[in-house]
Amino acid sequence: QVIIRGQDASDKIKDAARYTNLRKQTFRSIQVNRAQNGNPLLQQLKQVTFEFNSKVKDVDYLLNSHCVVLFLSLKYHKLHPEYIYNKLKKVTYSPNTKQISRVLMVLVDIENTADSIRELNKLCLLNELNLILAWSFQQCADYLTYLKQCELNIGNSLIKGSNKSDDITNDANYYQRVIDVLTSVKSINKTDSIKLISKFGNFKNLCEHSTEQTLNEVQGMGQTKIDQLLQVINDPFIYK
């Protein structure tokens, strides 16, 4: 599998060495294929940074050396069904790359999606890909943000004693635990939870600084969700 490749023989030799080193590296920013320039998804990436990388050729988003993302619009897939198959030829699964998590992120932007999704689901099963479906560019951005933040959590969890701090960057399981808590509130879904934590940083800040005004600033938080969340936050834990 060649994720980053050069334009000529000498570049390929250099990039092969670079890829070998890359397998032990991460990035501060999501590395983006220049072909993604103009994708509305990028305008929604506000909680993590990204940068275009001319060496990223075969995938669309390189989060780190162990997680890559391919992006596909169903509307585009209907017009150019060969595109994703040609793309996958460059990132085929092999025993040497089994540690790499390969994600196919699909934007559902057409009606009558059953056949297309069934086809792509089978494609992912046969090619060892993880399939993510999103119904908006904002959801796509949320998933990329979540994947990147999970990477930061896992890396920091290796630091001894990191789980003693109530900080999203210091505990690999913290982010998921907060999401589980928030989604237990009626009408709050996983996407809402990701946006809330992205805004407030951690659960403590969310509880201390949640007001009708601050929650209104979170996209997708309507009045019903705001009222229910504030009720859970402000009601006493013990009723006498």
N, C-alpha and C positions, 0 to 999 in steps of 0.2 A: 504494500500500500504506500502510495506517495501522496502525502498531504500537501507538502510544499515542494515545488519543483522549479527548476531553472528553464531557461530558454534554449540552451545549447549544451553540448557534452560537458564542457568545463563547469558550467553552472550546476549541472546535475550532480557532478562529483561533490562540489561544495555543499549543495543542498542535502545530499545524502548524509554527509557528516553533520550538517546542521540539524537534520531530523533526528539523528542518533542522539545528539545532545538535547534536543527538544523534548525527548521522551522523559526527561527528568526535570522539565521546567514548567513554569506557569507564566501568566502574563497579568499585568495590572489591568489591562484593557482587553476587551473582546477583539480578536483579530478578524477583520472582515474582508472577504473577497471583493475586489473592486467592481466586479460584475453586479454587486448588490447596491451600488450607488444609485440612489433614486428610489429605493424600496421604502415605502412609507413606514415600515417597521422601525427603521432607524430613528425616525423622528419621535418615536414613543420610548426609546431607550434613554430614560432620564435618571435612573437610579444607579446605573453602572456606565462606565465609559467604554468607548469603542474607537478603533482606528483602522483605516484601510491599510492593508498589507499587500503589496504587489506580488509577494511570493506565495500567498494563499491562492491556490489555483483550483484544487479538486473539490474542496468543500466551500460552503458559504460563510460559516462562522466557526472560528477556531477558539474555543473557550480556554483550553489548556491542552497539554500533550496527551490527555486521556479522554477528551470529550470534544467531539466535532458535530456540527449541525448542518444538515442540508435543508434548504427552504424550498417549498413547492406550493404554488397556488393551484387550486383545483381548476380554476378557470383557464389557467395557462396549460395545465395538464390535458384538458379536453382538446385544446388546439394543437398541442405538441406532445402527444403521448410518448414519443421516443426520448424526450429530453431526460427524464429521470433515469431511464434504463442506461443511457449513455453515461450519465453522471455516475451511476453506481459501478460501472466498469472500472472507474478510476479509484474507487474506495472499497473494493471487494474485501470481504472478510477472509482472514487467514489466521493460522495458529500464532503467527508472529505478532499479530495485532489484536489478539483477543482481549487485551486489557483496555483497549480503546472503546469507549462508549460512543456509538454512532447513532445519531438521532435524525429522523426524518420529521421535520416540522411542516405540517400541512395546513394551509389557510383554506378554510371551507368558505368559499365565496360564490358558490353556485347553488341552485336548487337541485333536487333529485340527485343526491350524492351517494346513494346506497351502492351502486355498482362501482363507482370510482374508489370509494373508501374500502370496499371489499377487495378490489384489485390491489390497492396500496398496502392493505393489511397483510395480504398474502405475500406481496413482494418483501415486506419487512420481515416476515417470519422466515422466509427462505434465505434471506441475506443478513440475518442477525442484526437487524436495525430496531431501534426503539421508535415507535410511532407516536407522535403528539399531534392532536387535532386542536386547532384554534379557530374561533369564529370572527376574529377581528385582528387587526395589526396590533392593537393594544394587548390582546391576550398573547400574541406571539412574543411581544417585547417582555411581558411579565414572565413567561416561561424562560426566556434567555436570562433575564435578571435573576430568577430563582436558581437556575443552574449555576450561574456565576457566583452567586452568594453562597450556595452550598459548597462550592469549591473552596471559598475562603474559610468557611466554617470547618471543613474537614482538615484543611491545612493547619489551622490554628488549634484544633483539638489535639494535635500531637504535642503541643507544648504542655509540659507537666503543670498540673494544677489549673489549667485553663477553665475547667468546668466549674470552678468556684465563683466565677464572675457571671453576673446576670447580663451578659452582653452578647448580642447576636453573632459577633465575630469570634467569640471565644468558646463556642460549644457547637459541635457538629450536629447535635440533636435539638438544639435550642429552637432553631427556626421551625422545625417540624412540630415541636411541642406547642409553640405559640399558635401555629396554624390550626392544630387540633383543638385548642381551647377556643379560638375565635369562631371556627366553623360549628362549634356546638351551640352558638347563639343563633336563634331562629332567623332565617333569611340571609345570614352571612355565609358566603361561599368561599372557596379556596382563592379565587381571583381577588375577591375583596380583602381577604386576609393578607395576601402578598402586598397589595397596595397599602394597606394600613401599616404593616411593619416597615415597608419601604419609607413611608412618610415619617413615622415616629421613631424608628430605629430599634426600639425594644419594647417589651410588654409594659415595663414600668412607666416609660414615657407616655405610652398610649393611654394608660389608666390615669396618669396625672394631668395630661394635657388635652384629653379628648373633650371637646365642647361641640355644640351644634355648628359653630363657625368653622372650627378646624376640620371637623369631619365632612363638612360640605365641600372642602377643598379636595377631597379624595374622589376621583372619578368613579362613578358607579354607586356611590353611597347616597341613596335616596332618603327621603324623610322617614320612611318606615324603618329602614335599616339603622339610621342614626338613632331614632327613638329607642329601638330595641337594644342596641349596643350600649347606649348611655344608661338605660335602666339596669342592665346587668352590671355595669361598672359602678354605678352609684348606690344601688340597693345594698343594704347590710348583708353580711354573710350569715349572720345568726339572727333569727327573729325571736323576740321575747314574747 
